[in-house]
């Protein structure tokens, strides 16, 4: 049985975005690396594949193992969603802003916790003072 598959992985390799095409056919694997300047959007990647796939220069073939079973498309979708969730979407600037936002959030939470603790201590001290004043009055 002849099975062919093509996989494109896009990732950030400082300072550019890089796409790696993997082509498996007849038990052989060939690879091609493409450099994108800015982070490519889905439409731009699709357009690039349509226009330039025929002119890509793949590496010499290497023997590769072929999976015997077909993968469930829903499982593949869940895995892709999970991978995106782990790595996150966005540019480095967006990821840096998200990190800063999370740090500010934790700082705010610790300040709020300290403030609540102080208020609780103040209320307790006031209650103790009122109890002492009540007992002195008798």
C-alpha positions as CSV (number, residue, x, y, z in Angstrom):
1,X,0.0,0.0,0.0
2,X,1.4,3.4,-1.0
3,X,0.9,6.0,1.6
4,X,2.1,9.6,1.4
5,X,1.9,12.3,4.0
6,X,3.1,15.9,4.2
7,X,3.5,17.8,7.5
8,X,4.3,21.4,8.0
9,X,5.5,22.7,11.4
10,X,5.9,26.4,11.9
11,X,8.0,27.6,14.9
12,X,10.0,30.6,16.1
13,X,13.8,30.3,15.7
14,X,15.4,33.6,16.7
15,X,15.0,36.0,14.9
16,X,12.7,34.5,12.2
17,X,9.7,32.2,11.9
18,X,10.6,28.9,10.3
19,X,8.5,26.3,8.6
20,X,9.7,22.7,8.2
21,X,8.0,20.6,5.5
22,X,8.2,16.8,6.1
23,X,7.2,14.6,3.2
24,X,6.8,10.8,3.7
25,X,6.3,8.6,0.7
26,X,7.0,5.0,0.0
27,X,8.9,4.6,3.3
28,X,11.2,7.5,2.7
29,X,11.3,10.9,4.5
30,X,12.4,14.1,2.8
31,X,12.6,17.5,4.6
32,X,12.6,21.2,3.5
33,X,13.1,24.2,5.6
34,X,11.5,27.6,4.8
35,X,12.2,30.9,6.5
36,X,9.4,33.3,7.1
37,X,10.3,36.8,8.3
38,X,7.3,37.8,10.4
39,X,4.9,35.4,12.1
40,X,2.8,34.0,9.3
41,X,-0.9,33.8,9.6
42,X,-2.9,30.7,8.6
43,X,-4.0,32.3,5.3
44,X,-0.4,33.3,4.4
45,X,0.9,29.8,5.1
46,X,-1.9,28.3,3.0
47,X,-1.1,30.7,0.2
48,X,2.6,30.0,0.4
49,X,1.9,26.3,0.1
50,X,-0.3,26.7,-2.9
51,X,2.1,29.0,-4.7
52,X,5.5,27.6,-3.8
53,X,5.2,23.9,-2.9
54,X,6.2,22.7,-6.3
55,X,9.4,24.7,-6.2
56,X,10.6,23.6,-2.8
57,X,13.9,21.8,-2.6
58,X,13.6,18.8,-0.4
59,X,16.6,17.0,1.2
60,X,17.7,13.5,0.0
61,X,15.4,10.7,1.0
62,X,16.0,8.9,4.3
63,X,14.4,5.6,5.4
64,X,11.4,6.2,7.7
65,X,8.9,4.1,9.6
66,X,5.4,4.4,8.4
67,X,2.5,4.1,10.9
68,X,0.4,1.1,10.4
69,X,-2.9,2.6,11.6
70,X,-4.9,5.6,10.7
71,X,-5.2,8.2,13.4
72,X,-8.6,9.3,14.5
73,X,-9.2,12.9,13.2
74,X,-10.9,14.0,16.5
75,X,-7.9,12.8,18.5
76,X,-5.5,14.6,16.1
77,X,-7.6,17.8,16.6
78,X,-7.5,17.4,20.4
79,X,-3.7,16.9,20.3
80,X,-3.2,20.0,18.1
81,X,-5.4,22.0,20.5
82,X,-3.4,20.7,23.4
83,X,-0.1,21.5,21.8
84,X,-1.2,25.1,21.0
85,X,-2.4,25.4,24.6
86,X,1.0,24.3,25.9
87,X,3.1,26.5,23.7
88,X,0.7,29.4,23.4
89,X,-0.2,31.5,20.4
90,X,1.2,34.8,19.6
91,X,4.4,36.7,19.1
92,X,7.2,37.0,21.6
93,X,6.0,40.4,22.5
94,X,2.5,39.1,23.3
95,X,4.0,36.3,25.3
96,X,6.1,38.7,27.3
97,X,3.1,40.9,28.0
98,X,1.1,37.9,29.1
99,X,4.0,37.0,31.5
100,X,4.1,40.5,32.9
101,X,0.3,40.4,33.4
102,X,0.6,37.1,35.3
103,X,3.4,38.5,37.5
104,X,1.3,41.6,38.3
105,X,-1.7,39.4,39.1
106,X,0.3,37.4,41.6
107,X,1.7,40.5,43.2
108,X,-1.8,42.0,43.5
109,X,-3.0,38.7,45.1
110,X,-0.2,38.7,47.7
111,X,-0.9,42.4,48.6
112,X,-4.6,41.7,48.9
113,X,-3.9,38.7,51.1
114,X,-1.7,40.8,53.4
115,X,-4.2,43.6,53.5
116,X,-7.0,41.2,54.5
117,X,-4.8,39.6,57.2
118,X,-4.1,43.1,58.6
119,X,-7.8,44.0,58.6
120,X,-8.6,40.8,60.3
121,X,-6.0,41.5,63.0
122,X,-7.3,45.0,63.5
123,X,-10.9,43.7,63.9
124,X,-9.7,41.1,66.4
125,X,-7.8,43.7,68.4
126,X,-10.9,46.0,68.4
127,X,-13.1,43.2,69.6
128,X,-10.6,42.4,72.4
129,X,-10.5,46.1,73.4
130,X,-14.3,46.2,73.5
131,X,-14.5,43.1,75.6
132,X,-12.0,44.5,78.1
133,X,-13.9,47.8,78.2
134,X,-17.2,45.9,78.8
135,X,-15.8,43.9,81.7
136,X,-14.2,47.0,83.3
137,X,-17.5,48.8,83.2
138,X,-19.2,46.3,85.6
